[in-house]
Amino acid sequence: MKVEKTIQAKIVYPTKIKQRLLEEEYENLQQLLHGEKAELYSANKQQAKRFYRKIKPNKEYPLSIRKDLLKVEQRNTKIVQYWARIPVKGRRGGVWVAIWPHRLIEPDMGICESKLFKRNKDFYLHMVVQKEVEPRTNCEGLLAVDLGIHNIAVTVNSKTNETHFYGRKLRAARGHYFHLRSRLPNRKAVKKVGNHEKRIVNHEPHKISKAIVQEANRTNLVIAMGKLKGLRKNRNGKGRRFNRRLNSFPYYKLSSYIEYKAKWLGIPILILSEAYTSQTCSICGGRGDRRNGLFKCCCGAELNADYNGARNIMKRGLGLMSKLGATVSLPRTTPTDSLSPMMRVEAPCESWWGSSHKLIAVR
């Protein structure tokens, strides 16, 4: 199957003439989109009419470049390794500019339609690349991902029984900047602080998704995630703090990062319904109560609520994979000592691992 991803590259060391040509093409695009007459390269004009049908006032739009007009070459120069040709009206054949991508461009990657952005006085080229990937068919288990409020993501590994909690830095940054904005004197300071927060919030989902996909790749697992539809519904009576944290966490961004990074490596993605996963006990299967990040069941189990939800997603995913005929290895029995205090339970009942446990409840 063919998969795509975006490689971000900065245009570096442009000459004054090349900088002027890029600025003219970019400014002419903005004038054209806002109803003014401007000269633009014919293909760029066609792309603008194709993509930008609803134009918002006082907003700048990137220059869309057709894949057959953008050319990227690897050259052994002293300045940079990669060069790109960008079509402009002011020069026949376009301008060749040095680019600095955030990762290597592999030879088997094909360049698709890309966009040219301008930030302050610098230009950035976002290249959509495509390559052929063989999907994995011999996965040995499942990595369940649960999205939550206290922890933006909790993963449970069915092969190694490892559990990871993600989102501490993101949660701390959101809370810090929320209280900081309330004490700032003017909008200019608020905007400056917001830019700092935006960079952190954009960076952390990349780190979290990379760690999750690397774990699935290392242990050869399928990634199972819950559907995001309706995540922010039924939140009446939860309080302002709960609603603020729920609306400020980038759930869709994180799930999309996990999905495209997994597809790039050929790792299968299983999207499941999260219905009742937060209300069901992962030990006995009965209904329990979730309060303040702790899940309690009538069987005596006390679990971290996000961990309990991730285990339920894993159980549901393993059951679905078995129905589809996939060969997976079931989780091994976990001794009491290997569980962290946040995950220990007291449950003299038959667990879903297939053997009876009586574990100590420590919170």
N, C-alpha and C positions, 0 to 999 in steps of 0.2 A: 504494500500500500504506500501511497505518497503522503508524506507529512511535511508540514511547513512550520517555520519559526522566523522570528524577526531578529536580524543582527543590526545593532545600532552602531553607527560610525560617525565620527566627527571629521569634518573637512578641516585639514590643518595646512598651515603655511601657504595660503593662496596668494598669488600675486595681486597687485592692485587692480590690474585689468580683469582678472578672473573674478575677484571679489565684486567689482562693479557690475560685471555681466550677470552674476548670480543674483545680486540685489535688484537689478533692473527686471529680471525675469520674475522674481518673487513679488516685487511691488506691483508689476503689471498684472499679475494674477489677482492680487487683492483688489485692484481697481476694476478689473473685468467682472469679478464676482459681485461687486457692490454697485454694478450698473453703469460704470464709467467706460469710456472708450480707451483701449490700451492694446498695444501690439504685443502678441504672445506667440511663441512657437506653436505651429498648427496642431501638433500631436498633444502638446500640453493643454491647449485650448479645448480639444476634444475630450481629454480626460477630465478637465474641470467641469464641463457640461454633463459628463456622465456621472460623476460622483457627487458634486455639490449642487443639489437642486433646491435645497432650502438654506438660505443664507441668513445668518444672524448678524445684526449690526454690531460694529466695533469688535468684530472677531476676525482673527487672521487664520487662514487655511493653508495647509502645506501644499507644496507642488507635487502632484501625482505624476510619476514617470512610468511610461509603458515599458514592459519587460524587454521588448525587442530594441528599445532605444537606449537602455542603460547597459553599459558595458563595464565590467570590473576585471582588472588584470593584476597579476602578481608580478612585480618587478623587483629586481635586486638593486635598489637605490639606497643611498645613504640616508635619505629623509625618512621614508616609510616603506612598508612592504607592499601595500595595495594602492592602486589608483583606479579612479572611476571616471567615466565620461558621462557628462550630464548635458542633455540637449537644451540649448537656449536660442532665442531669436537673434541675438547680436553676433553670433559666430556660426558659420557653416561647419557642421560636423560636431558641434558642441564643444565643451571645455573639459580638458582632463585636469582633475584635481586629486591631490593626495588625501587619502582617508585613513583614519585610525579606528578600526572596528574593535568592539569589546571582546571578540573572540576570533579565532582563526576561521577563515573561509575555506572549507574543504573542497577538493577538486570535484567530488561527485555532487556538489550542490548546484542546483539551477537557480538563477536569479529570476524572481517574479516581479510583479508590479511593486514599486517602491515609492517612498515619499521623502521630500526634502523639506526639513523644518528650519526655522530661524529662531534662535533664542539670543536676545540682545544683539550682538554683532556677529555671532558665530552661526555657522550652518551645520546641520546634522542630517545624515542620510540614513533612513531606516529601510534596510533592504530585507524584503521577504524572500527567504531561500527555501528551496524544496528539494527533497531527496527521497529515494525509494528505500523503505524499511520493511524487513521481513518480520511479521508479527510472531511472537513467541507462542508455542503450543504445548510446551512441556513444563509449565510452571509447577512448583512444588508446594504451593500454599497460597495464603492470602494475607494481605496487609490491610487492615481495616482502619479507616480514617473517620473520626467523629469531630465535627465542628461544634464548638461550644462558646460560652460567654467568658468564663474565667480563663480557660485555655482555648485559644483559637483552633487548635488541632491536637487531638490525642490519637496515637497510633498503637495498635496491638498486632503483633506478629504471630501468626498461627504456627510458624515453623520453629522459631526460637523462643516464643513466649515473651519477647521483649516488649516493653511499653515505654513510650516517649511522650512527654508533655511539651507542647510548643506554644509560644506566644507571650512569655514573660516580659521580654524587652518591648514588644509591641504594646502590651497592656500598660506598662510603666510609662512609655512615651506618650500614649494617648491621655493618660491621666495627668501627666506633668504639664503638657501643653494646654490642656483644658483649663487647669487652674492658673497657668501663667497668663493666658489670654484675658482672663477675668480681671487681672490686676494691671493690664497695660493701659497707657493713657490715651492713645490715639490709634486710628486705623492703619497708619503707616507701620507702626510697630507690630500691630496684629498681623499684617500681611507678611512682614519679614519673618515672624515666628512661624506663621503658617507654612512658609516655604521650607523651613527646617523640618517641620513635622511631616510635610508631604514626602520629603526625601527618605525619611526613616520609614514611613508607612509603605512606601514603594519598595524599599530595600528588604525589609523583613520578610514579606511573603515570598520573595525570591529565595532567601536563605532557607526558609521553612520547607518550601516545595522541593528545593534541591536536596535537602536532607532526607525527605520522605521518599523521593524517587530513587536516590542512591541506595537507601536501605532495601527497597523492593528489587532493585537491580542486583545488589550484592547477594541477596538470599533467593533470587529467582521467584518472585511472588507476583500474584495479581493484586492490583490496588482496588479496593472497594470503598466507595464514598456514597454518602447519602445525597438525595436530591435537595437542592437549595430552595425549591419552590415552597412558598409559605413559611419560610424561616422567620420572617418578621411579623407574622400574623398572630393573633390571639395573645397580645402582650398587655392587655388591659389589666390594671391593678398590680403591675410588676414594679412600679415606681419609676421616677425620673432617672435615677442612676442606672438602673437596669436598661431602660430604653436608650439612654445615651450610649452605653457601651455596646449594645446590640447594633445600633445604627452606625457606629463609628468603626466597627471591625470590617476589614475588606474580605468578606467571605467569598464573594464571586471571583475576585481577583486571585485569591489563593487557590481555589478549586480549578480555575482555568489554567493557572501556572502548572499545577500538578498534572493536569490532563495533557497539555501540549508537551511537557518535558517527558512524561511517560511514553507518549506516542513516538517521540523522537528516538527513543531507545527500543521501541517495539514492545513495551510492557502493556498488557491488556488492562483496560479500565472497566470496572463494574459499577454502574450507578444503581443504587438501591433506594427503596422507600425507607425513610427514617420513622415511619409511623410507629408510635408506642415504644421505640427503643430507649427513650429516657424514662419511661414509666414501668418497664419490665425488668424484673430481676434476672441477671445473667447467670445466676446460680441455680435457682429453682424454676424460673419461668413465670413466677407469679407477679402480681402487680404490687408496686411499692410506692414510697413517697420520696420526692426529691425536694430538699430544702438546703439553701446556702451551700450548694456544691457537694452535698452529701446525700447518697441514696440509701434508704433504709427499707428493708423488706420484712414481711411478717415471719419469714423463716429465720430471722435473726441476722441476716447479712447486712453489713454496713460497708459501702464501697464509695470511692470517689465517683461522683455522678457522671463525669465525662468518660472516665474509664469504663464504667458500667455500660454506657451507650456504645462505646467502641467495641466492647465484647459482644454486644447484641448484634451490631452490624456485621462482625466477623462470623457469628453463628449463622446469620441470615445469608451471608455471602457463600459460606461453605455449603450450606444446604442447597442453594441455587446452583452452585457449580456441580454438585453431585447429581442433581436432576438433569443438568445439561450433558452429563457423561464425562466431565473433566476429571482427570486424575489428580487428586490433591492429597497431601499428607495431613492427617488430623493433628491437632495440638497435643503435645506430650503433657503428661501430668507434671504439674509444677509443685515442688515442695514448699512448705510454709516459709522456710528461711529465705527463699529467693524472692518473695514478694516484698515490695517496699511497704512501709507503714501505711501509706495512703491507700494501698490496695488490699490490705489484709481484711479478712472477713471471719465471722463466726457462723458457720453453717453446717450442722451435722446432717447434711442431706446429700443426695446424689448430684454431683456437679456435671456440667456438660462436657468435661474432659473424659468422663467415663469411669471415674473412681470416686470413692467417698472421701471427703476432707472435713476436718474440724480445725479451722484456722482461728487465730487469735485476732480480735478486733482491736486495732490501734489506729487512732486518728491523729 
